[in-house]
Amino acid sequence: MLDDLLSAVDVHVGKFMMTDTLMGFCKHKTRILITHALYYLKYVDKVLLMEEGHIVEQGSYEHIKNTSRFKEMYNSMMKDEKKKRSTTIKIAPLEAEKDGENLPEGNI
């Protein structure tokens, strides 16, 4: 059982872990992957969508991706990602540090 194993790695490493390790080296083993990374679902045999600890949809990725619950979940996650990406960071110019001026606080 792998609980969100792919959440802390970038896309390239995650794809390698999924294709070479889980689907390659471990292909003759039963693997249970728990993830929020919906883009990896295309690699799995069976998907279980859960809400509040209960299975609400199950089937192949081709079946699940067309359900209203999956579409709602996907759209919600994409909105959250867009919010994260639109966050700005302001960096003070280096000259302000040299002159001993107070640096402005950055927005994150």
C-alpha positions as CSV (number, residue, x, y, z in Angstrom):
1,M,0.0,0.0,0.0
2,L,1.5,3.3,-1.1
3,D,-0.1,6.4,0.5
4,D,0.4,9.4,-1.8
5,L,3.9,8.3,-2.8
6,L,4.0,10.6,-5.7
7,S,3.0,13.9,-4.0
8,A,6.5,15.0,-3.1
9,V,8.2,14.5,-6.4
10,D,8.1,16.4,-9.7
11,V,6.3,15.1,-12.7
12,H,9.3,13.5,-14.4
13,V,10.3,11.6,-11.2
14,G,6.7,10.6,-10.6
15,K,6.3,9.2,-14.1
16,F,9.5,7.2,-13.7
17,M,8.3,5.9,-10.4
18,M,5.0,4.9,-11.8
19,T,6.2,3.4,-15.1
20,D,9.5,1.8,-14.2
21,T,8.9,0.9,-10.6
22,L,5.2,0.3,-10.0
23,M,4.4,-0.9,-13.5
24,G,7.8,-2.5,-14.2
25,F,9.6,-3.9,-11.2
26,C,6.4,-4.5,-9.2
27,K,4.2,-5.6,-12.1
28,H,3.6,-9.1,-10.6
29,K,2.6,-7.7,-7.2
30,T,-0.7,-6.3,-6.0
31,R,-0.2,-2.5,-5.5
32,I,-2.6,-0.1,-3.9
33,L,-1.8,3.5,-4.7
34,I,-3.6,6.3,-2.8
35,T,-3.1,9.6,-4.6
36,H,-4.6,13.0,-5.3
37,A,-2.5,13.2,-8.5
38,L,-5.3,12.5,-11.0
39,Y,-2.9,12.4,-14.0
40,Y,-1.5,9.1,-12.8
41,L,-4.8,7.3,-12.9
42,K,-4.4,6.4,-16.6
43,Y,-1.7,3.9,-15.5
44,V,-3.9,1.9,-13.1
45,D,-6.2,-1.1,-13.6
46,K,-9.0,0.1,-11.3
47,V,-9.9,3.4,-9.7
48,L,-11.9,3.8,-6.5
49,L,-13.2,7.3,-5.8
50,M,-13.9,7.9,-2.1
51,E,-15.7,10.6,-0.2
52,E,-15.7,10.7,3.6
53,G,-14.3,7.2,3.8
54,H,-16.8,5.6,1.4
55,I,-16.4,4.3,-2.1
56,V,-18.7,6.4,-4.3
57,E,-17.5,5.3,-7.8
58,Q,-15.3,2.5,-9.1
59,G,-14.1,1.2,-12.4
60,S,-11.5,1.7,-15.1
61,Y,-10.0,5.1,-15.6
62,E,-11.9,5.3,-18.9
63,H,-15.2,4.8,-17.1
64,I,-14.4,7.0,-14.0
65,K,-13.2,10.0,-16.0
66,N,-16.6,10.3,-17.6
67,T,-18.6,10.4,-14.3
68,S,-20.0,13.6,-12.9
69,R,-18.2,13.0,-9.5
70,F,-14.8,12.7,-11.2
71,K,-15.4,15.8,-13.4
72,E,-16.4,17.8,-10.3
73,M,-13.3,16.6,-8.4
74,Y,-11.0,17.3,-11.4
75,N,-12.4,20.8,-11.9
76,S,-12.1,21.6,-8.1
77,M,-8.5,20.5,-8.1
78,M,-7.7,22.5,-11.2
79,K,-9.1,25.6,-9.6
80,D,-7.0,25.0,-6.5
81,E,-3.9,24.6,-8.8
82,K,-4.6,27.8,-10.6
83,K,-4.9,29.7,-7.3
84,K,-1.5,28.3,-6.2
85,R,0.1,29.3,-9.5
86,S,-1.3,32.8,-9.4
87,T,0.3,33.6,-6.1
88,T,3.0,36.2,-6.5
89,I,6.3,36.8,-4.7
90,K,7.8,40.3,-4.6
91,I,11.5,40.4,-4.3
92,A,13.3,43.6,-3.1
93,P,16.1,44.9,-5.3
94,L,19.6,44.1,-4.0
95,E,20.5,47.8,-3.9
96,A,18.1,48.3,-1.0
97,E,20.1,45.8,1.1
98,K,23.4,47.5,0.3
99,D,22.0,50.9,1.3
100,G,20.8,49.6,4.6
101,E,17.2,50.5,3.8
102,N,14.4,48.5,5.2
103,L,13.3,45.8,2.8
104,P,9.6,45.6,1.8
105,E,7.8,42.6,3.0
106,G,7.0,40.1,0.2
107,N,3.6,38.7,-0.6
108,I,3.3,35.0,-0.8
